[in-house]
């Protein structure tokens, strides 16, 4: 994938921008890059769409803000709209995976006129605010078992462990979160005296059916160069995010929305048994809940053909319909 930089109000984005036509903006999570959507970018461009997949703030060759407040959903959503303005994109389908999902739905909550449709991967829409600060919840959970959400909170601790072993960490995490492993087995380990690599499983040798040696090498080179600190800032922004998003507590998401996830994605388990039903109640124009049997967390890679198919059909529906109405 080719990339280029775009400066918007003194902030430098690195983006993959391919194709011509109605726009689709793809937002990744941890530990990802715009490259995480390489399959969707090529499929969209071939089908007559403009695919824009940025390295999100803190990742890759995009700027890495020093302030934690710059990693909240509100801050990043507004920054994405600035990027769209700079690219001449008035309206788009927004796709979000992992941390990219709440950013994408925050774009829809704050800038609904700019959103033709929303595709959420892995993370169901969750409008209800935690009753107390997220870090307090994480600390309570970590007293029972290892929890990466808590382990990542203290500055520099995870970086010291993971940065020198970037490619090993990525390979082991990608495997642990795939459909081939039960990620929540990690919770069998206590927090005390354990880092993330102490609890992650060993990964089989590559290639896998969804990840090649060359693809992992690309991730490895980028994170070896940058470290994981930028991505970990998203975890450290949980409390700031809790405060910044208070006005959207219980908000109805009033744009066409499609949800896709793997049946073995631990995020579904961690979201709670009523998460999908709650989404049906708070997303009036929910076009579908597509659960990919046996798939894990990184569905855009692990089940790329299914995700491509759902995305192309959804984009065709909402973008064509909206153009006809206009």
N, C-alpha and C positions, 0 to 999 in steps of 0.2 A: 504494500500500500504506500502510495506517495503521500507526503504530508507537507504542509506549509504553515508558516506562522502568520498570525493576524494580531495587530495591536489595537486594543480598544480601550480608550481612556487610560493609557499608560500601563495596561495589563496585557501581557503577551499570551495568546492561545496558540497551541500547536493543534492543527486539525487535519483530518483526512476529509477531503472534499471532492467527491467524484459524481459524475453524471450531470444531467440537465433535466429540469422539469420540476414538478411539485416536490417540496423539500421534506425530508425525514431527518430529524436530529436525534442522534443516538448517544445516550449518557451511560457511562460504565460505572462500576463500583470498585470495591477492594478485592484483591489486588489486581487492578486492570489497567487498561490503556484504551485509547481509541481503537487500537489494533484488535481489541477483544471482539469487535464487530466486523472483522475483516470479511467474513462470509456474507453478512447482511449487506455490507457496503457494495460488494460486487454484484449481488443479486438485485439490489435496488437500482444501481446504475444501469444494469443490463435491461431492466424492465421500464426504463424511462423516467426514473426519479433522480433527484439530487440528494445524495446521502452525505451528511455531515457528521463525522464522529470525532469529537475533540478528546484530547487528553484532558481530563477534568482538572480543576485547580489542585495543585500539589503533586501532580503526576507527570511523568514523561518530560516533555519539553515545554509544557505549559508552566507559567509562573507558579511559584510556591509561596503563598501569602504567609507572613509571620504571625498574624493575628488569628486566633482560633475563631473569632466571630465571622471571619471571611469564609468559613467552611460550613456555615449554617445553610439549610435548604433555601431560606429566604434570600440570603446574600448570593448564593450560586445561581438561583433561579433568575434573579434580576440581572446578574452578569451574563447569563446565557441569552437573555433578551437583547442585551447590548451587542453580543456577538452576532445574533441574527440580524440586527439593524445594520451592522457593518457589512454583512454578507448580502444584504438586500433581500432577506427572507421575511416576508410579511406574515406568513402563516405556515405551520408545519405540523406534521405528526411528530410527537415526541415519544421516544422509546427510552425506558429506564430500567436498568438492572442493578440489584443490590442497592448501594447508596444512591445510585442514579435514579431509582424508582421514586423515592420521596422528593428528590429534586424535580423530576419531571412532573409529578402531580402538583408540586408547589408552583411551577410555571403555570399550570392550568388554573389553580386557585387564584393566582395574582394577575394573570394575563390571559384570561380565557379567550379573548378575541384573537390571540396569536396561535391558538391551539386548535387544529382541525381534528385531532384525535390523540389518544394516549394509549400506549402499549406498555404494560407493566410486566416485567419479567422477574419471577421469584418472590417478590415482596408484594403482598396484597395491600390495597389501600387501607390505611389505618388512621382514621381521623381523631380517635380518642386519645387525649393526652394522658401520659402516666400520672398517677396521683401524687407522686413525689419525684424528686430529681433522679434522673436515670442512673447517675453514678452511685446513688445510695442503694438503688435496686440491685445494681451489678455487684456491689460490695457484699450485700446480703447473700446473693446467690453464690458468690465466690467462697463464702465460708463453708459451703456444702461441697463444692467441687470446682475444678479448674474451669474458668470462664474467660475466654479471650477478650470479651468486652471489658472486663475488669483489668486483666493483665495489661492491656494496651493503654490504660489511663495515665500511668506515671511516665513522664517525659524521659526519653532516652533508654529506658529499660529494654523495651522490645527491639529498638534499633541496635543496641549492643549485641543482642542475640542473633537477630535476623540479617542485618546488613552484610556481615561477612560471609553468610551462607545463603545468599539471595536465591540462586537457582535451585538449590536443594529445598529450601522452604517452599518455593513456588510449586515444584513438582509434588511435594508431599501434601501441600494444601489442596492443589487441584485434584489429586487423587482422593483425599479425605472427603472432599465435598462432592465427589462424583457419585453416580448411581451405584458404583461398585463397592462402596464402603458405607458403613453406618456411622456418620460423623458424631452423633451424640454419644457414642462409646467413649469419646474423649472425656465426658463428664464422670467417668469412673475414677479419674485421677484427682487427687486433692490439689489445691492451689499451692500449698506450701512447698517451696524448693523446686517448683516446676516452671520451666519456660515452655513456650509453644512447641518447640522442637522436641521437648521431652515427652509430649503427649500425642503428637501427630504420628500416624502410622508410617512405616516405610512404604515407599511407592514402587510399583513394578517398573521395569525398564520401559522406555519408549521405543517405538511409537505405540500409542494407543489408537483406538479407532477414531478418536476425536482430537488428538493432539500429537503433532510430530516433533521430532528432535529439533528441527529448524524453528518451529514455532516457539517451543519452550526456550530455545537459545535467544530468540528475540526478546522475550520477557526478561530473561535472565540478564542480558546485557543492559537493558534499560534500568532495571532495579539495582543492578550492581553499580551503575553510574550515579543514580539519584539517591539510593537508599529508600527506605520505606517511610521515612518521617512525614512526607507530605500526605501519603495515604492514611497514616495513623492519625493525622490531625482531624480527619473526619470522625474518628472514634472519640477523640478528645473534645470534640465540639458537641457531644450529646447534651450536656447541660445548657450550653449556649443556645442550642437548637430548640430545646424544650422551652426556653424563655422566648426566643424569637418567633416561634410558631404558635404561641398561645392564642392568638386571635383566630386560628383555624381549628380550634378544638371542636370536634363534632361536625366539621363542615361537610356539606354535600358536594361531591365532585360532579359538576354538571357539564361534562364533555363526553363524547363517545369514547369508550374505554374497553380494551381487551386485556385479559390477564392470562399469562402463560407461565407454567411452572412444572418442574419435575415432581413426580409423586414421591421421590426419595430425597427431596430437598429438605434439609433440616430447618430451613427458615419457616416452612409451613408448620412444622411441629412447634417451633418456638413462638410462632404467631398466635397459637392457641386454637382450640377446636372450633370456635365460632368465627374465625377470621373471614372465611369465604362467605358465610351467611351475612356477616356484618357488611361486607363489601357490597353484596346485593342490595342491601338497604340504603347504603350511602352513595351509591353510584347509579342514578336512575337510568342512564343510557349505557349500561354494561352490555357489551355485545357478545361476551362469552367468557367462560372460565375453561381454559384448555389445560388439562393435566396430562403430561407426557409420561406414560407408564415406564417406570424403571430409571428415569433420568434424575440427575442430581441438580446441583445449584447453577452451574454454568451452562444453561440450556442453549444459549446462542452459539456455543461451541459443541457441546455434547450431542445436541439434537438440532444441528444447524438447518437441515432440510425442512424439518417440521416448523421451526421458527421462521425460516424464510417464507414458507408457504402461508402461514398465518399472517405474517407481517405484510406480504404483498397483497393478500386478499383484503385485509383491513385497510391498508393505505388506499387501495383502489376504491373501496366503498366510501370512506369518509372524504377523501380528497375529490373524487369525482362528484359525489353528491353535493359537497360544498361549492364546487365550481359551478354546478348547474343552478343551485339556488341563487348564487351571486349574479 
